[in-house]
Amino acid sequence: MKNILNKIKINYYTYFFILLCCICGYIKNIVIIFFICIFHEMGHVLFIKLFKYQIVKIEIFPFGGYTEIYKKINSSILKDLIIGLGGMLFQLILMLLLIMFKKYFNIITYNLFIKYNLTILIFNMLPIIPLDGSKIIQCLFEYILPYTKAYHFNIYLSILLIIIFIYLNYQFHIDNYFICSFLIYKIIIYCKDYKYLFKRFLLERSLYEIEYRKINNHTKEIKNLKKGVLHYFYKNKKYIREDKIINEYLGIKN
């Protein structure tokens, strides 16, 4: 537990937001929001630890948290999906606990808890990078599409929805500016990381033993590789295992 607490970092945006809340007299509000955010992230942490992945950091923002983990890109899609759902599952549990123990809360505090918990839950369900909804959609894309197409479709969907989100929240609310600037920044970083992540995706398949759920014997292009699928390329009237094609693509000598 101590090791987990050492991983928690407060984003600079958050310190500014706390200062504004204290100046405006919303101390109770910020305490409730922080509690919900940390409780949400503990849902991710539980399954991350269960699957024995490494936690890099847990960063707390004014409107939610972000748990960064180190794992193979070619990890189990099902495990990735469960981790993505973990935070929202914990928020649903929190909602249930609040309802069960409602009589022990001041009515104003109870209503704030319910309001913020529901707001953060719905917000995290949006399929916009890097929210949980985006991670869940990414897993669904990866199950049916090649890794590269799933990656780009997730970007296109995020851009479309962030435009809609900005249009619906263009009124002057400082928290909206925080949220939109953070989401746009993360989408830009996600776009820039594509080439690096794709090469890492290929390199993992060449160097490590990957768990595959099925075999594909009709692959024609290296960008058609799917997570969880072992590919064979048909060239010169014979089948060639994907790792040999990957090594050739990356310039690695066998």
C-alpha positions in Angstrom: 0.0 0.0 0.0 2.9 2.4 0.9 4.4 1.7 -2.6 1.0 2.7 -4.2 0.8 5.9 -2.2 4.3 6.9 -3.4 3.1 6.6 -7.0 0.4 9.2 -6.5 1.2 12.6 -8.0 -0.8 15.8 -8.0 -0.8 17.6 -11.3 0.0 21.3 -11.4 -3.4 22.1 -12.7 -4.8 20.5 -9.6 -2.9 22.8 -7.2 -4.3 25.8 -9.1 -7.8 24.4 -9.0 -7.5 23.7 -5.2 -6.5 27.3 -4.7 -9.5 28.6 -6.6 -11.8 26.3 -4.6 -10.4 27.5 -1.3 -10.7 31.1 -2.3 -14.3 30.6 -3.4 -15.2 28.6 -0.3 -15.7 25.2 -2.0 -13.4 23.2 0.3 -16.0 20.5 0.9 -16.5 20.2 -2.8 -12.8 19.6 -3.6 -12.4 17.1 -0.8 -15.4 15.1 -2.2 -14.1 15.2 -5.8 -10.6 14.1 -4.7 -12.0 11.2 -2.7 -14.1 10.0 -5.7 -11.1 10.4 -8.1 -8.8 8.4 -5.8 -11.5 5.8 -5.2 -11.9 5.5 -9.0 -8.2 5.0 -9.6 -8.0 2.3 -6.9 -10.4 0.4 -9.1 -7.8 0.4 -11.9 -5.0 -0.3 -9.4 -6.8 -3.4 -8.1 -6.9 -5.1 -11.5 -3.5 -3.8 -12.5 -2.0 -5.5 -9.4 -4.1 -8.6 -10.0 -2.7 -8.9 -13.5 0.8 -8.1 -12.2 1.4 -5.1 -14.4 3.8 -2.3 -13.2 2.3 1.0 -12.1 4.4 4.0 -13.3 2.3 6.7 -11.6 -1.1 7.7 -10.5 -1.7 11.4 -11.5 -4.6 13.3 -10.0 -6.3 16.1 -12.0 -9.0 18.5 -11.0 -11.6 16.4 -12.8 -10.3 12.9 -12.5 -7.2 10.7 -12.3 -4.9 9.0 -14.7 -3.0 5.7 -13.9 0.0 5.1 -16.2 1.2 1.5 -16.3 4.0 -0.3 -18.0 3.0 -3.4 -19.9 3.4 -5.0 -23.3 1.3 -3.5 -26.1 0.5 -7.1 -27.1 -1.0 -7.8 -23.7 -4.4 -9.6 -23.3 -7.2 -7.5 -24.8 -9.6 -8.9 -22.1 -7.2 -7.9 -19.3 -6.9 -4.4 -20.8 -10.7 -4.2 -21.0 -11.1 -5.2 -17.4 -8.6 -2.6 -16.2 -10.4 0.0 -18.2 -13.7 -0.9 -16.6 -12.2 -1.1 -13.1 -12.5 2.6 -12.2 -16.1 2.8 -13.3 -16.9 -0.4 -11.4 -15.6 1.1 -8.2 -17.6 4.2 -8.8 -20.8 2.1 -9.1 -19.8 0.4 -5.9 -19.3 3.8 -4.2 -22.7 4.9 -5.5 -24.3 1.7 -3.9 -22.5 2.4 -0.6 -23.7 6.0 -0.5 -27.3 4.9 -1.0 -26.9 2.1 1.6 -25.5 4.5 4.2 -27.4 7.6 3.2 -28.8 8.1 6.8 -25.2 8.7 8.1 -24.7 11.7 5.8 -25.7 15.3 5.9 -28.3 15.8 3.1 -26.1 18.4 1.4 -23.0 16.3 1.6 -24.9 13.3 0.3 -26.3 15.2 -2.7 -22.8 16.5 -3.6 -21.4 13.0 -3.4 -24.1 11.6 -5.7 -23.8 14.6 -8.1 -20.0 14.5 -8.4 -19.8 10.7 -8.5 -22.3 10.5 -11.3 -20.7 13.4 -13.2 -17.2 11.9 -13.1 -18.6 8.4 -14.0 -20.4 9.7 -17.1 -17.5 11.9 -18.1 -15.1 8.9 -17.9 -17.4 6.9 -20.1 -16.8 9.3 -23.0 -14.7 7.6 -25.7 -12.2 10.5 -25.8 -8.4 9.9 -25.3 -7.3 9.2 -22.6 -10.6 8.6 -20.7 -11.7 5.1 -19.7 -14.3 5.1 -22.5 -11.5 5.5 -25.0 -9.6 2.6 -23.5 -12.7 0.4 -23.7 -13.4 1.4 -27.3 -9.7 0.8 -28.1 -10.0 -2.8 -26.8 -13.2 -3.4 -28.9 -11.5 -2.0 -32.0 -8.4 -4.1 -31.4 -10.4 -7.3 -31.1 -11.9 -6.9 -34.6 -9.3 -4.6 -36.4 -5.6 -4.5 -37.0 -3.6 -2.6 -34.4 -2.9 0.3 -36.7 -6.5 0.8 -37.8 -7.8 0.5 -34.2 -5.2 3.1 -33.1 -6.3 5.6 -35.8 -10.0 5.0 -35.5 -9.6 5.8 -31.8 -7.9 9.1 -32.7 -10.6 10.0 -35.3 -13.4 9.2 -32.8 -11.7 11.2 -30.1 -11.2 14.3 -32.3 -14.9 14.1 -33.4 -16.2 13.9 -29.8 -13.8 16.6 -28.5 -15.2 19.0 -31.1 -18.7 18.1 -30.0 -17.7 18.4 -26.3 -16.2 21.9 -26.9 -19.3 23.0 -28.9 -21.6 21.9 -26.0 -19.4 23.4 -23.3 -18.2 26.6 -24.9 -19.7 28.8 -22.2 -17.2 30.4 -19.8 -16.5 27.9 -17.1 -12.9 27.6 -16.1 -13.2 23.9 -15.4 -14.3 23.4 -19.0 -11.1 25.1 -20.2 -9.0 22.8 -18.0 -10.8 19.7 -19.3 -10.6 20.6 -23.0 -7.0 21.7 -22.9 -6.0 18.5 -21.1 -7.9 16.3 -23.6 -6.6 18.0 -26.6 -3.0 17.8 -25.2 -3.4 14.0 -24.6 -4.8 13.4 -28.1 -1.9 15.3 -29.7 0.6 13.2 -27.7 -1.3 10.0 -28.7 -0.9 11.0 -32.3 2.8 11.7 -32.0 3.4 8.4 -30.2 2.0 6.3 -33.1 5.3 5.5 -34.9 7.1 4.6 -31.7 4.3 2.5 -30.4 3.8 0.7 -33.7 7.5 -0.3 -33.8 7.3 -1.4 -30.2 4.2 -3.4 -31.1 6.2 -5.2 -33.8 9.3 -5.6 -31.8 7.4 -7.3 -28.9 6.0 -9.9 -31.4 9.5 -10.6 -32.6 11.3 -10.8 -29.2 8.7 -12.2 -26.8 6.4 -15.2 -26.5 2.9 -13.7 -27.0 -0.4 -15.4 -26.1 -2.4 -15.8 -29.3 -6.1 -16.6 -29.4 -6.1 -17.7 -33.1 -4.0 -18.0 -36.3 -4.4 -16.0 -39.6 -2.8 -17.5 -42.7 -3.8 -14.9 -45.2 -1.9 -11.8 -44.1 -0.5 -9.6 -46.9 0.7 -6.4 -45.2 2.6 -5.9 -41.9 0.1 -3.1 -40.9 -2.7 -5.7 -40.9 -1.3 -7.5 -37.7 -3.8 -7.9 -35.0 -3.4 -8.2 -31.2 -3.8 -11.7 -30.0 -3.5 -13.2 -33.5 -0.5 -15.1 -34.9 0.0 -14.2 -38.5 1.5 -16.1 -41.4 2.4 -14.3 -44.7 2.1 -16.2 -48.0 5.1 -15.4 -50.2 6.8 -17.3 -53.0 4.3 -20.1 -52.7 5.1 -20.7 -49.0 3.9 -19.6 -45.6 6.3 -17.4 -43.6 5.8 -16.8 -39.9 5.2 -13.1 -38.9 8.4 -12.7 -36.8 10.6 -13.2 -39.9 8.7 -10.6 -41.8 8.9 -8.2 -38.8 12.6 -8.7 -38.4 13.0 -7.9 -42.1 10.8 -4.8 -41.8 12.7 -3.6 -38.7 16.1 -4.4 -40.2 16.9 -7.1 -37.6 19.2 -9.9 -38.6 17.9 -13.3 -37.8 
